[in-house]
Amino acid sequence: MPESASSPAGADAGRAADPAPDTGFRPRWFRSQDDLLLHGRDYDLGAPGLPLLCLGGLTRNAKDFHDLALRHAPRRRVVAPDYRGRGLSSRDPDWRNYRPETYAGDVLDFLTVLGVERAVVLGTSMGGLLAMGLAALRPNLVAGVIINDIGPEVAGDGYSRILDYISTDRPQPDWPAAIAALRDMFPTLALPTPAKWQRMAEATYRRGEDGLLHYDWDTALARTLATDSKNLPDLWAYYRGLGSRPALVLRGALSDVLTTATFERMAAEKPGLLRVEVAGAGHVPSLDEPESEKAIDEFLARF
């Protein structure tokens, strides 16, 4: 069974602290069913609203949701895990475990530790697919979903681009170099200020023992992605499994992952779907664009 702790007590040693430590949450540590030490953030002010579970993209971690969590914590508890192999969670010695069904099991263990029995799920990219999967696995858990720039069909160009950049570490000497690398890697990522780019870099890189900044994920996870690319399940079936649950889908207008055609079909397949296209954004919207914040605020006000 998963266990909770307020400190890592044996977590991976030798990692440098965040350049600008976040506050306003409680770190949560727990053991996965296969005994990996995993981490998540718990923004709990005792607010009465239904909890919000935030699930990041393929290589991302809980830091991505910090600003959003602070905005919503006065009204509802916000929780966000680091998937295995990302952020403060342990790297898996067997790359074959980097797969969606394993992540879903870890998320369910995380929620068990926290005592969260029902939540709205916000999923960015892969996290949006996991939100659909959780609705199928635990129908009573998922009250509603917010899906950020992903759909039941992933465009080929976007898939290839993602596989290319996640599979090879590209160490950077300092934060300005890391920010420059991110700007080159994500030319359609619409972050409006230098502070936002700095935050993005701090959620993407971690300083290693060699003094360089390395990707804050296990690049071995790309091996599973490459292996499974031709054997994907019917994701439309999972999408239809959302049934009558309230759902909001955000799409970056420049996205090469969620195409316009898939975006339109998602609306046709699910009457009542709320949709917002974020102007100037690619894959993925950062969720702090005015139209994203407005849509998310109005959607969460239902719960």
ZAVO-719560 format. One line per 2 residues: their letters; for each residue x, y, z of C-alpha. Coordinates in steps of 0.2 Angstrom, whole numbers, plus 5000, padded with zeros to 4 digits. Each point is the difference from the previous one (the first is absolute). Last residue first. Example, Ala and Ser with C-alpha at 12.3 -4.5 7.8 and 13.67 -1.06 7.14 Angstrom:
! residues 2
sa> 5068,4995,5036 ~ 4994,4983,5003
! end
This chain:
! residues 303
fr> 4910,5112,4956 ~ 4992,5011,4987
al> 5012,5015,5004 ~ 5013,4989,4993
fe> 4995,5003,4982 ~ 4998,5018,5002
di> 5018,5002,5007 ~ 5007,4988,4987
ak> 4993,5010,4985 ~ 5005,5017,5008
es> 5018,4993,5003 ~ 5002,4993,4983
ep> 4993,5016,4991 ~ 5012,5011,5011
ed> 5015,4989,4996 ~ 5006,4992,5016
ls> 4996,4982,4995 ~ 5017,4998,4991
pv> 4992,4995,4984 ~ 5010,4985,4993
hg> 5004,4997,4986 ~ 4998,5016,4991
ag> 4993,5016,5006 ~ 4996,5016,4990
av> 4981,5000,5003 ~ 4994,4987,5013
ev> 4986,4990,4992 ~ 4986,4997,5013
rl> 4988,4985,5000 ~ 4986,4995,5012
lg> 4992,4983,4995 ~ 4981,5000,5001
pk> 4998,4987,4988 ~ 5015,4988,5000
ea> 5005,4991,4983 ~ 4997,5016,4990
am> 5010,5010,5011 ~ 5014,4988,5000
re> 4999,4999,4981 ~ 5003,5019,4999
ft> 5016,4999,5011 ~ 5006,4985,4990
at> 4998,5010,4983 ~ 5008,5015,5008
tl> 5015,4990,5005 ~ 5006,4996,5017
vd> 5018,4997,4999 ~ 5007,5013,4988
sl> 4992,5014,5010 ~ 5000,5017,4993
ag> 4983,5005,5007 ~ 5004,4992,5016
rl> 4985,4989,5005 ~ 4991,5000,5016
vl> 4986,4987,5003 ~ 4987,5001,5014
ap> 4990,4986,5006 ~ 4984,4997,5011
rs> 4997,4982,5002 ~ 4986,4993,4989
gl> 5010,4985,4993 ~ 5019,5002,5003
gr> 5001,4982,4993 ~ 4998,5008,4982
yy> 5018,5006,5003 ~ 5006,4983,5005
aw> 4992,4992,4985 ~ 5008,5014,4989
ld> 5017,4995,5007 ~ 4999,4983,4991
pl> 5016,4993,5007 ~ 5017,5005,4993
nk> 5011,4986,4993 ~ 5011,5009,4987
sd> 5007,5013,5012 ~ 5002,4987,5014
ta> 5019,4997,4997 ~ 5004,5018,4997
lt> 4991,5006,5016 ~ 5008,4986,5010
ra> 5017,5005,4995 ~ 4996,5018,5003
la> 4999,4996,5019 ~ 5019,4997,5000
td> 5002,5019,4999 ~ 4996,5000,5019
wd> 4994,5017,5004 ~ 5006,5017,5007
yh> 5010,5004,4985 ~ 5018,5004,5005
ll> 5008,5016,5006 ~ 5018,4999,5002
gd> 5010,5000,5016 ~ 5007,4982,4997
eg> 4989,4994,5015 ~ 4985,5005,4990
rr> 4990,5016,5000 ~ 4981,4997,4996
yt> 4992,5006,4984 ~ 4982,5001,4994
ae> 4990,5008,5014 ~ 5014,5012,5003
am> 5000,5004,4982 ~ 4981,5003,5000
rq> 5002,5012,5015 ~ 5014,5010,4991
wk> 4989,5001,4984 ~ 4986,5007,5011
ap> 5012,5012,5008 ~ 5006,5006,4983
tp> 4982,5005,4996 ~ 4986,4995,4988
la> 5002,4981,4998 ~ 4992,4994,4983
lt> 5008,4984,4996 ~ 5000,5000,4981
pf> 5019,4999,4998 ~ 5002,4986,5012
md> 5017,4992,4998 ~ 5009,5017,4996
rl> 4991,5009,5014 ~ 5004,4985,5012
aa> 5019,5001,4995 ~ 5000,5019,5003
ia> 4993,4997,5017 ~ 5013,4987,5004
ap> 5014,5011,4994 ~ 4993,5014,5011
wd> 4999,4987,5015 ~ 5018,4994,4999
pq> 5011,4987,4992 ~ 4987,4990,4990
pr> 4999,4982,4999 ~ 4991,4992,4985
dt> 4993,4983,5005 ~ 4994,4990,4986
si> 4983,4991,4998 ~ 4989,5014,5005
yd> 5003,5012,4985 ~ 4998,4987,4986
li> 4985,4991,5007 ~ 4991,5017,5002
rs> 5003,5005,4982 ~ 4995,4983,4993
yg> 4983,5001,5009 ~ 4997,5018,4995
dg> 5003,4995,4981 ~ 4989,4985,5002
av> 4985,5009,5007 ~ 4993,4991,5016
ep> 4983,4993,4998 ~ 4989,4998,5016
gi> 5003,5018,5004 ~ 5013,5011,5008
dn> 5002,5019,5003 ~ 4995,5002,5018
ii> 4985,4989,5006 ~ 4990,5006,5015
vg> 4990,4986,5007 ~ 4984,4997,5011
av> 4995,4990,5015 ~ 5013,4987,4998
ln> 5001,4988,5015 ~ 4984,4991,4998
pr> 5004,4993,4983 ~ 5017,4993,5006
la> 5008,4990,4986 ~ 4991,5009,4986
al> 5001,5017,5007 ~ 5018,4997,5005
gm> 5003,4996,4981 ~ 4993,5016,4994
al> 5010,5010,5013 ~ 5015,4990,4995
lg> 4998,5006,4982 ~ 4999,5018,5006
gm> 5016,4997,5010 ~ 5008,4995,4984
st> 4998,5018,4994 ~ 4994,5010,5015
gl> 4987,4992,5012 ~ 4989,5009,5012
vv> 4989,4987,5010 ~ 4986,5006,5010
ar> 5000,4989,5016 ~ 4992,4986,5010
ev> 5007,4989,5013 ~ 5015,5010,5006
gl> 5007,4992,5016 ~ 5017,5006,4997
vt> 5009,4983,5000 ~ 4986,4993,4989
lf> 5002,5014,4988 ~ 5018,4996,4998
dl> 4996,4982,4998 ~ 4988,5004,4986
vd> 5013,5011,4992 ~ 5013,4986,5001
ga> 4987,4988,4991 ~ 4997,5012,4986
yt> 5019,5002,4998 ~ 5002,4982,4998
ep> 4985,4999,4988 ~ 5008,5014,4990
ry> 5017,4992,4997 ~ 5017,5003,5007
nr> 5001,4983,5008 ~ 5010,4993,4985
wd> 5014,5012,5005 ~ 5005,4988,5015
pd> 5011,5009,5012 ~ 4986,5012,5003
rs> 5006,5018,5005 ~ 4994,5006,5017
sl> 4988,5014,5002 ~ 5007,5017,5003
gr> 4997,5007,4982 ~ 4996,4986,4988
gr> 5005,4981,4998 ~ 4984,4995,5009
yd> 4986,5013,4998 ~ 5002,5015,5011
pa> 4983,5002,5007 ~ 4988,5015,5001
vv> 4987,5005,5013 ~ 4989,5015,5002
rr> 4988,5002,5014 ~ 4986,5012,4996
rp> 4994,5018,5002 ~ 5016,5008,5007
ah> 5010,4987,4991 ~ 4995,5007,4983
rl> 5012,5013,4996 ~ 5015,4992,5009
al> 4997,4984,4990 ~ 5000,5009,4984
dh> 5017,5008,5005 ~ 5007,4984,5005
fd> 4993,4989,4986 ~ 5016,4997,4990
ka> 5010,4996,5015 ~ 4990,4984,5002
nr> 5011,4992,4986 ~ 5002,4999,4981
tl> 5007,4987,4989 ~ 4984,4993,4993
gg> 4988,5014,5004 ~ 4994,5004,5017
lc> 4985,4994,5011 ~ 4991,5012,5011
ll> 4987,4993,5012 ~ 4988,5013,5006
pl> 4990,4997,5016 ~ 4982,5004,5002
gp> 4998,5017,5008 ~ 4999,5002,5019
ag> 5017,5008,5003 ~ 5011,4992,5014
ld> 5016,5009,4994 ~ 5007,4985,4991
yd> 5012,5002,4986 ~ 5008,4982,5000
rg> 5015,4997,4989 ~ 5006,4983,4994
hl> 5014,4988,5002 ~ 5004,4982,4997
ll> 5011,4987,5008 ~ 5000,4984,4990
dd> 4993,4985,5009 ~ 4992,4990,4986
qs> 4982,5005,5006 ~ 5007,5018,5001
rf> 5006,5007,5016 ~ 4995,5017,5006
wr> 5007,5018,5003 ~ 4990,5015,5001
pr> 5007,5018,5000 ~ 4988,5012,5008
fg> 4996,5016,4991 ~ 5001,5019,5001
td> 5019,5002,4996 ~ 5010,4998,4984
pa> 5019,5000,5001 ~ 5009,5011,4989
pd> 5016,4992,4993 ~ 4992,4983,5004
aa> 5012,4990,5012 ~ 5014,4990,4993
rg> 4998,4981,4998 ~ 5013,4989,5009
ad> 4989,4987,5007 ~ 4985,4991,4993
ag> 4987,4999,5014 ~ 5005,4990,5015
ap> 4989,5009,5013 ~ 4991,5011,4987
ss> 4991,5011,5013 ~ 4982,5003,5005
as> 4996,4981,4998 ~ 4986,4990,4993
ep> 4999,4981,4996 ~ 4993,4991,4986
m> 4994,4982,5003
! end
